Amino acid sequence: MKGELNFFSLVKLIKDLGFISIMRVFFYKASIKYRINRVLYIKAEFLDEDIFSVSREAKRNLPEVNSWINRNIKHSYLDIKISYEAPVWFYQAFTNKTSLKQNLHWSRIPDFDPELGDIKPLWDLSRFDWIIPLSQQASKGDREALAILNNWIRDWQKKNPPYNGVNWKCGQEASIRVIHLIVGAYILGQLDRPSQPFIQLIIAHLKRIEPTISYAIGQNNNHGTSEATALYIGGGFLEKNGHHIGIQWRTTGQLVLEKLVKKLIGNDGTFSQYSLNYHRLMLDTISYCEFFRRIFVFPAFSKIFYERSILATKWLFSIIDVDSGDGPNIGANDGARIIPLSNCSYRDYRPTVQLAMAIFKSELAYSSGAWNEQFKWLQIDIQDKKILQPKSLIADDGGFAILRNAEAFLCLRYPRFKFRPSQNDLLHLDLWVRGKNIFKDGGSFSYNADPKLVSYFGSICAHNSIQFDYHEPMDKISRFLYANWVKTDWISSYTELDKCKSYGVGYTDRFGSMHRRKVKLCNNCLDVTDEIQGFKSTATLRWRLSDNITDWQLSFIRNEIQLKSLINTLTISIKCSQEIISYSLEKGWESLYYLKFDEIPVIRLTVSKKCVISTTVNW
């Protein structure tokens, strides 16, 4: 549900968002509405010819491409079947509807079309990530893969002429297409001898991206980093092939990217979107930007660009489970993953960490594994590179405390909002033990679906935290915007003692409700202490658990809840200094993949007086 915004909350929100960023967005939208933006009057054309040619030398010794073998390109939530016939570029599989606005200029198509439903599945199909496995297989000498690759791109050009239809609506989507096209050309060895249709395709996209870059900057998120990267590597590619217009685009891309990396990546490595998956997208983007800078032999970026890139790499390294490659489902997650060069799954973040570590630190995060396949395709030598171990990290710049030991790690999320938050996940706690997510985050599911589901996944109910008086700590006032940002007002410093690591943070919301959470991670147990007060009627604690409800045994003895896993040695004990007025083991939901959700068990307890709740997990 959307909240109301009074005058004082509005003034505070403007200050929090930043007046300049708001003006960038305002002037962009006004210029589109009143038809004065120059992006509305650009022209481009495609050539109806093959984009890629036969690779000069078949790379038969390179890794097998699983998606080609299975004839199925696995997106995070889409399965793209490989056949000569091109996909339907305007079909929304989840609503079984097709966009009928292919011949309408993108500026006249609404952002959220109620008749079509969520536009993401349409956009993702047109992100061209399928170029990667097809170009990989074609580079191995497979003529069928090359024929499919060329046919799909030619068909897309016919169905998506510049600049009509939904697939031209977003500058970031156009940018991701450019990145995949350039990577595909590199794999096929055609960066230095591109076809004219390929050049025309890149130019058409950069013409679309460059005029609206100010709007992307105003978003303060990965729209700006993606679009700046596309301008840089696309412009650099054109420049190297004798097209002088590329110099302007490359220069613009570098200026914007340098500015955004400095602004959006904090002093401890947190990215502005407070999201694991968007952090990956950003880090992949800047890693490939640096990769192609070296390929094109352009001057290095600034010192602070590399410093912040290393910090962002360490941040992601610290929060990823070494055994599974997965990590906390924190923040918005729209299913984004670009440049899938390895055969690792969508929820395996090790390829991103490994590549960024190699590029920005000349070190490795992990030993041998499928995540190293990308280095063979990119012709990067990783022999004799030092292998690191993830460490605990207090990333106070964005509100993340990541504590690690030999078998477990936790992530405590707390409010340090320099940029707009995307969820009510205040003091959420994620716990991982021996590669398994024990205390789980809900995810975000969708940006445009059933309002009740969207509201649930964004609410504090979908996180391991305390809900006061059945209200939300921050009001959601639009699809992507919260008001009344909460701020941390209490911190218990990080300590290490007797092989145990401790940290504590707390906040007081606008209603006067206070929550202070202390965590203590030891070798075989976790202690969580929640001190709560200031609420009017009730406070509810939720722990969102792994496995199924039937896999847990619940008992209640002397105001203590005891949970025992029936499939491993895990036990959970919850005690309270005041009476627990109600408790239950009930159904909840998690969304690990965009537009998909699954049932999980949730232990819920409610109290009516200020108290201290102690949770102990043993394994």
C-alpha positions as CSV (number, residue, x, y, z in Angstrom):
1,M,0.0,0.0,0.0
2,K,1.2,3.5,-0.8
3,G,1.6,5.9,2.1
4,E,0.8,9.6,2.3
5,L,3.4,12.3,2.1
6,N,3.1,15.4,4.2
7,F,5.0,18.7,3.6
8,F,7.8,18.0,6.1
9,S,8.3,14.5,4.8
10,L,8.4,15.8,1.3
11,V,11.0,18.4,2.1
12,K,13.1,15.7,3.9
13,L,12.7,13.3,0.9
14,I,13.9,16.0,-1.6
15,K,17.0,16.6,0.6
16,D,17.7,12.8,0.9
17,L,17.3,12.2,-2.9
18,G,19.3,15.3,-3.8
19,F,17.9,18.3,-5.6
20,I,20.2,17.9,-8.6
21,S,19.2,14.3,-9.1
22,I,15.5,15.2,-8.9
23,M,16.0,18.0,-11.5
24,R,17.7,15.6,-13.9
25,V,14.8,13.3,-13.7
26,F,12.2,16.1,-13.9
27,F,13.7,17.8,-16.9
28,Y,14.1,14.5,-18.7
29,K,10.4,13.5,-18.2
30,A,9.3,17.0,-19.1
31,S,11.4,17.1,-22.3
32,I,9.8,13.8,-23.4
33,K,6.3,14.8,-22.5
34,Y,6.6,18.1,-24.4
35,R,8.5,16.6,-27.3
36,I,11.6,18.8,-27.0
37,N,14.3,16.2,-26.2
38,R,16.6,15.6,-29.1
39,V,16.5,11.9,-28.6
40,L,13.0,12.0,-30.1
41,Y,14.4,13.2,-33.5
42,I,17.4,11.0,-34.0
43,K,17.5,8.7,-37.1
44,A,19.3,5.5,-37.8
45,E,19.0,2.5,-40.1
46,F,19.9,-1.2,-40.0
47,L,21.3,-3.2,-42.9
48,D,19.6,-6.5,-43.7
49,E,22.8,-8.5,-43.8
50,D,24.6,-10.9,-41.6
51,I,26.2,-9.3,-38.5
52,F,29.0,-11.8,-37.9
53,S,31.1,-13.9,-40.2
54,V,32.9,-17.2,-39.8
55,S,35.6,-17.1,-37.2
56,R,39.1,-17.0,-38.6
57,E,40.4,-19.8,-36.4
58,A,38.1,-22.3,-34.8
59,K,38.7,-22.4,-31.0
60,R,38.0,-26.1,-30.5
61,N,40.0,-26.4,-27.3
62,L,37.8,-24.1,-25.4
63,P,35.2,-25.3,-22.8
64,E,31.9,-26.9,-23.8
65,V,28.9,-24.6,-23.9
66,N,26.2,-26.3,-21.8
67,S,23.3,-24.1,-23.1
68,W,24.2,-25.2,-26.7
69,I,24.4,-28.9,-25.7
70,N,21.0,-28.6,-24.0
71,R,19.5,-26.3,-26.7
72,N,18.2,-24.1,-23.9
73,I,19.7,-20.8,-22.7
74,K,18.8,-20.5,-19.1
75,H,18.0,-17.0,-18.0
76,S,17.3,-16.3,-14.3
77,Y,13.6,-16.9,-14.9
78,L,13.3,-17.4,-18.7
79,D,14.2,-20.5,-20.8
80,I,15.2,-19.5,-24.3
81,K,15.0,-22.4,-26.6
82,I,17.7,-22.6,-29.3
83,S,16.4,-23.1,-32.8
84,Y,16.9,-21.4,-36.1
85,E,13.5,-19.6,-35.8
86,A,13.9,-16.4,-33.8
87,P,12.0,-15.8,-30.6
88,V,8.9,-13.6,-30.4
89,W,10.4,-10.3,-29.2
90,F,7.1,-8.9,-27.9
91,Y,5.6,-11.9,-26.1
92,Q,5.2,-11.8,-22.3
93,A,5.2,-15.4,-21.3
94,F,4.0,-14.9,-17.7
95,T,0.8,-13.0,-18.8
96,N,0.5,-14.7,-22.2
97,K,0.2,-11.3,-23.8
98,T,1.9,-9.6,-26.7
99,S,2.8,-6.0,-27.0
100,L,0.9,-4.4,-30.0
101,K,2.9,-1.2,-30.0
102,Q,5.8,-2.4,-32.2
103,N,5.3,0.5,-34.7
104,L,4.9,3.2,-32.1
105,H,7.8,5.4,-31.1
106,W,9.2,4.3,-27.7
107,S,8.5,7.7,-26.1
108,R,4.7,7.2,-26.6
109,I,4.6,3.8,-24.9
110,P,3.7,4.0,-21.1
111,D,6.3,2.8,-18.6
112,F,3.9,0.3,-17.0
113,D,1.2,-1.0,-19.4
114,P,-1.6,-2.6,-17.4
115,E,-2.7,-4.5,-20.5
116,L,0.8,-6.1,-21.0
117,G,1.9,-6.7,-17.4
118,D,5.5,-6.7,-16.3
119,I,7.7,-5.6,-19.2
120,K,10.8,-7.2,-17.8
121,P,10.5,-10.5,-19.7
122,L,10.2,-8.6,-22.9
123,W,13.2,-6.5,-22.2
124,D,15.3,-9.4,-21.0
125,L,14.8,-11.4,-24.1
126,S,16.1,-8.4,-26.0
127,R,19.1,-7.9,-23.8
128,F,21.0,-10.2,-26.2
129,D,22.6,-12.3,-23.5
130,W,22.0,-15.2,-25.9
131,I,24.7,-13.7,-28.1
132,I,27.3,-15.0,-25.6
133,P,26.7,-18.8,-25.8
134,L,25.9,-18.7,-29.5
135,S,29.1,-16.7,-30.3
136,Q,31.1,-19.1,-28.0
137,Q,29.8,-22.1,-30.0
138,A,30.3,-20.4,-33.3
139,S,33.9,-19.5,-32.4
140,K,34.5,-23.3,-32.0
141,G,33.7,-23.7,-35.7
142,D,30.0,-24.5,-35.4
143,R,28.3,-23.1,-38.6
144,E,24.8,-23.8,-37.2
145,A,25.4,-21.6,-34.1
146,L,26.6,-18.8,-36.4
147,A,23.6,-19.1,-38.6
148,I,21.2,-18.9,-35.6
149,L,23.1,-16.0,-34.2
150,N,22.9,-14.0,-37.4
151,N,19.3,-14.9,-38.0
152,W,18.2,-13.9,-34.5
153,I,19.9,-10.5,-34.8
154,R,18.5,-9.8,-38.3
155,D,15.0,-10.8,-37.1
156,W,15.3,-8.5,-34.1
157,Q,16.4,-5.6,-36.3
158,K,13.4,-6.2,-38.6
159,K,10.9,-6.3,-35.7
160,N,12.5,-3.5,-33.7
161,P,13.4,-0.8,-36.2
162,P,15.0,2.4,-34.8
163,Y,13.4,3.7,-32.5
164,N,10.0,2.0,-32.3
165,G,8.6,-0.4,-29.8
166,V,9.1,-1.3,-26.2
167,N,12.6,-2.6,-26.6
168,W,13.9,0.9,-27.3
169,K,12.2,2.5,-24.3
170,C,15.1,2.1,-21.8
171,G,18.6,3.4,-22.3
172,Q,20.0,0.7,-20.0
173,E,18.4,-2.1,-22.0
174,A,20.0,-0.6,-25.1
175,S,23.3,-0.4,-23.3
176,I,23.3,-4.1,-22.2
177,R,22.7,-5.0,-25.9
178,V,25.8,-3.0,-26.8
179,I,27.9,-4.7,-24.2
180,H,26.8,-8.2,-25.3
181,L,27.4,-7.3,-29.0
182,I,30.9,-6.1,-28.3
183,V,31.7,-9.2,-26.2
184,G,30.3,-11.4,-28.9
185,A,32.5,-9.7,-31.5
186,Y,35.5,-10.2,-29.3
187,I,34.8,-13.9,-28.9
188,L,34.5,-14.3,-32.6
189,G,37.7,-12.3,-33.2
190,Q,35.9,-9.6,-35.2
191,L,36.5,-6.4,-33.2
192,D,39.1,-5.3,-35.7
193,R,37.3,-6.3,-38.8
194,P,33.6,-5.8,-38.1
195,S,30.9,-5.9,-40.7
196,Q,29.1,-2.8,-41.8
197,P,25.8,-4.0,-40.4
198,F,27.5,-4.5,-37.0
199,I,28.8,-1.0,-37.1
200,Q,25.4,0.4,-38.0
201,L,23.8,-1.5,-35.2
202,I,26.3,-0.1,-32.6
203,I,25.8,3.4,-33.9
204,A,22.1,3.2,-33.7
205,H,22.3,2.1,-30.1
206,L,24.7,4.8,-29.0
207,K,22.6,7.4,-30.6
208,R,19.7,6.3,-28.4
209,I,21.8,6.1,-25.2
210,E,23.8,9.3,-25.3
211,P,21.0,12.0,-25.3
212,T,19.4,10.6,-22.2
213,I,22.5,9.9,-20.1
214,S,21.6,12.8,-17.8
215,Y,18.4,10.9,-16.8
216,A,20.5,7.8,-16.1
217,I,22.9,9.8,-13.9
218,G,19.9,11.1,-12.0
219,Q,18.8,7.6,-11.1
220,N,21.9,7.1,-8.9
221,N,22.0,3.4,-9.8
222,N,23.3,0.9,-12.4
223,H,21.4,2.7,-15.2
224,G,24.2,5.2,-15.2
225,T,27.1,2.8,-14.9
226,S,25.6,0.5,-17.7
227,E,25.0,3.4,-20.1
228,A,28.4,5.0,-19.5
229,T,30.1,1.6,-20.1
230,A,28.2,1.1,-23.3
231,L,29.2,4.6,-24.5
232,Y,32.8,3.9,-23.6
233,I,33.3,0.5,-25.1
234,G,30.9,1.1,-28.0
235,G,32.6,4.5,-28.8
236,G,36.0,2.9,-28.3
237,F,35.2,0.2,-30.8
238,L,34.1,2.7,-33.4
239,E,37.1,4.9,-32.8
240,K,39.5,1.9,-33.3
241,N,37.7,1.2,-36.6
242,G,38.1,4.7,-38.0
243,H,34.8,6.3,-37.0
244,H,35.7,9.6,-35.3
245,I,32.2,10.0,-33.7
246,G,33.3,7.2,-31.4
247,I,35.8,9.5,-29.7
248,Q,33.0,11.7,-28.4
249,W,31.0,8.8,-27.1
250,R,34.0,7.2,-25.5
251,T,35.0,10.4,-23.8
252,T,31.4,11.0,-22.5
253,G,31.3,7.4,-21.2
254,Q,34.6,7.8,-19.3
255,L,33.6,11.1,-17.7
256,V,30.2,9.8,-16.6
257,L,31.6,6.4,-15.4
258,E,34.4,8.0,-13.4
259,K,31.9,10.3,-11.7
260,L,29.4,7.6,-10.9
261,V,31.9,5.1,-9.6
262,K,33.2,7.7,-7.2
263,K,29.7,8.7,-6.1
264,L,27.8,5.4,-6.0
265,I,30.5,3.1,-4.5
266,G,31.1,3.9,-0.9
267,N,34.3,3.9,1.2
268,D,33.6,0.3,2.3
269,G,32.5,-0.9,-1.2
270,T,28.7,-0.7,-0.8
271,F,26.9,0.1,-4.0
272,S,24.1,2.7,-4.0
273,Q,21.3,0.2,-4.6
274,Y,21.9,-1.9,-1.5
275,S,21.2,-5.0,-3.5
276,L,23.3,-8.1,-4.0
277,N,22.2,-8.7,-7.5
278,Y,22.5,-5.1,-8.7
279,H,25.9,-5.0,-7.1
280,R,26.8,-7.9,-9.4
281,L,25.5,-6.2,-12.4
282,M,27.4,-3.0,-11.6
283,L,30.7,-4.9,-10.9
284,D,30.4,-7.0,-14.1
285,T,29.8,-3.8,-16.1
286,I,32.9,-2.0,-14.8
287,S,35.0,-5.1,-15.0
288,Y,34.3,-5.4,-18.7
289,C,34.8,-1.7,-19.2
290,E,38.3,-2.1,-17.8
291,F,38.8,-5.3,-19.8
292,F,38.0,-3.5,-23.1
293,R,40.0,-0.4,-22.1
294,R,43.1,-2.7,-22.1
295,I,42.1,-4.4,-25.3
296,F,41.7,-1.1,-27.1
297,V,44.9,0.2,-25.4
298,F,43.3,3.4,-24.1
299,P,44.7,5.4,-21.1
300,A,44.0,4.1,-17.6
301,F,41.1,5.4,-15.6
302,S,41.6,7.5,-12.5
303,K,43.2,6.3,-9.3
304,I,39.9,6.5,-7.4
305,F,38.1,4.5,-10.1
306,Y,40.4,1.6,-9.3
307,E,40.3,2.1,-5.6
308,R,36.5,2.0,-5.5
309,S,36.4,-0.9,-7.9
310,I,38.6,-2.9,-5.6
311,L,36.4,-2.0,-2.6
312,A,33.3,-3.1,-4.5
313,T,35.0,-6.4,-5.4
314,K,35.9,-7.1,-1.7
315,W,32.4,-6.2,-0.6
316,L,30.8,-8.9,-2.9
317,F,33.6,-11.4,-2.1
318,S,32.8,-11.0,1.7
319,I,29.1,-11.6,1.3
320,I,29.2,-14.7,-1.0
321,D,29.1,-18.3,0.3
322,V,32.3,-20.0,-0.9
323,D,30.8,-23.4,-1.2
324,S,27.6,-22.6,-3.2
325,G,28.5,-19.3,-4.8
326,D,25.1,-18.0,-3.6
327,G,24.5,-15.1,-1.2
328,P,21.8,-13.3,0.8
329,N,18.8,-12.4,-1.4
330,I,19.1,-8.8,-0.1
331,G,17.6,-5.8,-1.9
332,A,15.8,-5.5,-5.3
333,N,16.4,-8.4,-7.6
334,D,15.1,-8.2,-11.2
335,G,16.9,-11.3,-12.4
336,A,19.7,-9.3,-14.0
337,R,22.9,-11.2,-15.1
338,I,25.0,-10.2,-18.0
339,I,27.8,-11.8,-20.0
340,P,27.3,-15.5,-18.9
341,L,30.6,-16.8,-20.2
342,S,30.8,-19.7,-17.7
343,N,28.5,-22.6,-17.2
344,C,27.7,-21.5,-13.6
345,S,24.0,-21.0,-12.6
346,Y,22.3,-17.7,-12.3
347,R,22.6,-17.7,-8.5
348,D,26.3,-18.4,-8.5
349,Y,28.2,-15.1,-8.0
350,R,31.7,-16.6,-8.1
351,P,32.3,-15.8,-11.8
352,T,31.7,-12.1,-11.1
353,V,33.9,-12.1,-8.0
354,Q,36.6,-14.1,-9.7
355,L,36.8,-11.9,-12.8
356,A,36.7,-8.6,-10.8
357,M,39.4,-9.9,-8.4
358,A,41.6,-10.9,-11.3
359,I,41.1,-7.6,-13.3
360,F,41.3,-5.1,-10.4
361,K,43.7,-6.9,-8.0
362,S,45.6,-9.4,-10.1
363,E,44.5,-12.0,-7.5
364,L,41.9,-14.7,-7.3
365,A,39.0,-15.3,-4.9
366,Y,38.6,-19.1,-5.6
367,S,40.6,-22.0,-6.8
368,S,39.7,-24.1,-9.8
369,G,36.1,-24.4,-10.9
370,A,33.6,-23.6,-13.6
371,W,34.0,-19.9,-12.8
372,N,37.4,-20.0,-14.3
373,E,36.1,-21.0,-17.8
374,Q,35.6,-17.3,-18.6
375,F,39.4,-16.6,-18.5
376,K,39.9,-19.0,-21.4
377,W,37.4,-17.2,-23.5
378,L,38.8,-13.8,-22.5
379,Q,42.4,-14.9,-23.0
380,I,43.4,-13.9,-19.4
381,D,46.2,-15.7,-17.8
382,I,45.5,-16.6,-14.2
383,Q,48.4,-18.9,-13.4
384,D,50.4,-18.2,-10.3
385,K,47.8,-15.7,-9.0
386,K,47.4,-15.6,-5.2
387,I,44.1,-17.1,-3.9
388,L,42.4,-15.1,-1.1
389,Q,40.0,-15.9,1.7
390,P,36.9,-13.9,2.4
391,K,36.9,-11.9,5.6
392,S,34.4,-10.2,7.9
393,L,33.5,-6.7,6.8
394,I,31.7,-3.8,8.5
395,A,30.5,-1.8,5.5
396,D,29.1,1.1,7.5
397,D,28.9,3.3,4.4
398,G,25.8,1.3,3.3
399,G,24.7,-0.5,6.5
400,F,26.1,-4.0,6.1
401,A,27.8,-6.0,8.8
402,I,29.2,-9.3,7.5
403,L,30.7,-11.6,10.1
404,R,32.4,-14.8,9.0
405,N,33.9,-17.9,10.6
406,A,35.1,-21.2,9.3
407,E,31.6,-22.8,8.7
408,A,29.2,-19.9,8.8
409,F,28.6,-16.3,8.0
410,L,25.9,-13.7,8.7
411,C,24.8,-10.4,7.1
412,L,23.1,-7.8,9.3
413,R,21.4,-5.1,7.3
414,Y,20.9,-1.7,9.0
415,P,19.8,1.8,7.8
416,R,22.6,3.9,6.4
417,F,20.7,5.4,3.5
418,K,22.7,7.8,1.4
419,F,20.6,6.7,-1.6
420,R,17.0,5.6,-1.9
421,P,16.1,2.3,-0.2
422,S,14.2,-0.3,-2.1
423,Q,12.8,-2.4,0.8
424,N,11.8,-2.2,4.5
425,D,14.6,-4.6,5.4
426,L,15.8,-2.7,8.6
427,L,17.9,-5.0,10.8
428,H,17.3,-8.0,8.6
429,L,19.6,-10.9,9.4
430,D,20.8,-13.5,6.9
431,L,22.5,-16.6,8.3
432,W,24.4,-19.2,6.2
433,V,25.8,-22.4,7.6
434,R,28.0,-24.9,5.6
435,G,26.7,-23.5,2.3
436,K,23.0,-23.4,3.4
437,N,20.8,-20.3,3.9
438,I,19.2,-20.8,7.3
439,F,17.7,-17.4,8.0
440,K,16.4,-16.1,4.6
441,D,15.4,-12.9,3.0
442,G,12.2,-12.7,0.9
443,G,13.6,-11.1,-2.3
444,S,11.5,-8.7,-4.4
445,F,9.5,-11.0,-6.8
446,S,8.3,-8.3,-9.3
447,Y,8.0,-4.6,-10.0
448,N,4.7,-4.9,-11.7
449,A,2.4,-7.7,-10.5
450,D,-0.4,-8.3,-8.0
451,P,-0.1,-5.3,-5.6
452,K,-0.6,-7.6,-2.5
453,L,2.4,-9.7,-3.5
454,V,4.6,-6.7,-4.4
455,S,3.7,-5.1,-1.1
456,Y,4.5,-8.3,0.8
457,F,8.0,-8.7,-0.6
458,G,8.9,-5.1,0.1
459,S,7.5,-5.1,3.6
460,I,9.3,-5.8,6.9
461,C,7.2,-9.0,7.1
462,A,9.4,-10.5,4.3
463,H,12.6,-10.0,6.4
464,N,14.1,-11.4,9.6
465,S,13.3,-8.5,11.8
466,I,10.8,-6.9,14.2
467,Q,7.5,-5.4,13.0
468,F,5.9,-2.8,15.3
469,D,2.2,-2.3,15.6
470,Y,1.6,-3.8,12.1
471,H,3.0,-0.7,10.4
472,E,6.0,-0.3,8.2
473,P,9.0,1.7,9.4
474,M,9.2,3.6,6.1
475,D,6.2,4.6,3.8
476,K,6.2,3.4,0.3
477,I,4.9,6.4,-1.8
478,S,5.5,5.0,-5.3
479,R,6.6,1.9,-7.1
480,F,10.3,2.6,-6.5
481,L,10.3,5.2,-3.7
482,Y,10.1,5.2,0.1
483,A,9.7,8.3,2.3
484,N,10.7,8.9,6.0
485,W,14.0,7.1,5.7
486,V,15.1,5.6,9.0
487,K,18.6,6.2,10.4
488,T,20.7,4.1,12.7
489,D,21.0,5.8,16.1
490,W,22.9,3.2,18.1
491,I,26.0,1.1,17.3
492,S,27.8,-1.5,19.5
493,S,31.3,-1.7,18.0
494,Y,32.6,-4.7,16.2
495,T,34.6,-7.0,18.5
496,E,36.5,-10.3,18.3
497,L,36.9,-12.3,21.5
498,D,37.4,-16.1,22.1
499,K,36.9,-16.9,18.4
500,C,33.5,-15.1,18.6
501,K,32.7,-12.0,16.5
502,S,30.1,-9.5,17.7
503,Y,28.3,-6.4,16.4
504,G,25.2,-4.4,17.3
505,V,23.1,-1.7,15.7
506,G,19.7,-0.1,16.3
507,Y,17.2,2.5,15.2
508,T,14.1,4.4,16.3
509,D,11.4,4.9,13.7
510,R,9.1,7.9,13.3
511,F,6.5,6.4,15.6
512,G,9.0,6.1,18.5
513,S,9.5,2.4,18.2
514,M,13.0,1.3,19.1
515,H,14.9,-1.8,17.9
516,R,18.4,-2.7,18.9
517,R,19.9,-5.9,17.6
518,K,23.2,-7.5,18.8
519,V,24.7,-10.5,17.1
520,K,27.4,-12.8,18.2
521,L,28.8,-15.4,15.8
522,C,30.9,-18.3,17.3
523,N,32.2,-21.5,15.7
524,N,29.1,-23.6,16.2
525,C,26.4,-21.1,17.3
526,L,24.8,-17.7,16.8
527,D,23.3,-15.5,19.5
528,V,20.9,-12.7,18.6
529,T,19.6,-10.3,21.2
530,D,16.7,-8.0,20.2
531,E,15.9,-5.1,22.6
532,I,12.6,-3.5,21.7
533,Q,10.5,-0.7,23.2
534,G,8.4,2.3,22.4
535,F,5.6,0.5,20.5
536,K,1.9,0.9,21.3
537,S,0.4,-2.5,21.3
538,T,2.5,-5.4,19.7
539,A,5.9,-6.3,18.3
540,T,6.3,-9.3,16.1
541,L,9.6,-11.1,15.5
542,R,9.9,-13.4,12.4
543,W,12.6,-15.8,11.5
544,R,12.2,-17.0,7.9
545,L,13.6,-20.5,7.7
546,S,15.1,-23.0,5.2
547,D,13.5,-26.3,4.1
548,N,9.8,-27.1,4.6
549,I,7.4,-26.7,7.6
550,T,7.3,-30.4,8.0
551,D,11.1,-30.5,8.4
552,W,10.9,-28.6,11.7
553,Q,9.7,-29.7,15.1
554,L,8.2,-27.0,17.3
555,S,7.8,-27.0,21.1
556,F,6.9,-24.3,23.7
557,I,8.2,-24.7,27.3
558,R,8.1,-22.0,30.0
559,N,7.9,-19.0,27.6
560,E,10.6,-20.5,25.4
561,I,10.2,-21.5,21.8
562,Q,12.3,-24.5,20.6
563,L,12.8,-25.5,17.0
564,K,14.6,-28.6,15.9
565,S,15.5,-29.5,12.4
566,L,14.5,-33.0,11.4
567,I,17.0,-33.2,8.6
568,N,20.2,-32.0,10.2
569,T,21.6,-31.0,13.7
570,L,20.3,-27.5,13.7
571,T,18.4,-26.2,16.7
572,I,16.9,-22.8,17.4
573,S,15.9,-21.5,20.8
574,I,13.9,-18.2,21.4
575,K,13.4,-16.8,24.8
576,C,11.8,-13.5,25.9
577,S,12.0,-11.5,29.1
578,Q,8.2,-10.9,28.9
579,E,5.3,-13.1,28.1
580,I,5.0,-14.3,24.5
581,I,1.3,-13.7,23.8
582,S,1.2,-15.7,20.5
583,Y,3.5,-17.8,18.3
584,S,3.2,-20.1,15.3
585,L,5.2,-21.9,12.6
586,E,3.5,-20.6,9.5
587,K,3.9,-20.2,5.7
588,G,5.9,-17.4,4.2
589,W,7.3,-16.8,0.7
590,E,10.6,-16.2,-0.9
591,S,11.5,-15.1,-4.4
592,L,15.0,-16.3,-5.5
593,Y,14.1,-15.6,-9.2
594,Y,12.2,-12.7,-10.7
595,L,8.5,-13.4,-11.2
596,K,8.8,-16.7,-9.2
597,F,8.2,-17.4,-5.6
598,D,8.2,-20.4,-3.3
599,E,6.8,-21.3,0.1
600,I,9.1,-21.3,3.1
601,P,8.4,-21.8,6.9
602,V,8.4,-18.8,9.2
603,I,8.5,-18.9,13.0
604,R,6.6,-15.9,14.3
605,L,6.2,-14.7,17.9
606,T,4.4,-11.6,19.2
607,V,4.8,-9.7,22.5
608,S,2.9,-6.8,24.0
609,K,5.5,-5.2,26.3
610,K,9.0,-3.8,25.9
611,C,11.4,-6.7,26.4
612,V,14.5,-8.5,25.3
613,I,14.2,-11.4,22.9
614,S,17.1,-13.8,22.7
615,T,17.6,-16.2,19.8
616,T,20.2,-18.9,19.9
617,V,21.0,-21.1,16.8
618,N,23.2,-24.2,17.3
619,W,24.6,-26.4,14.5
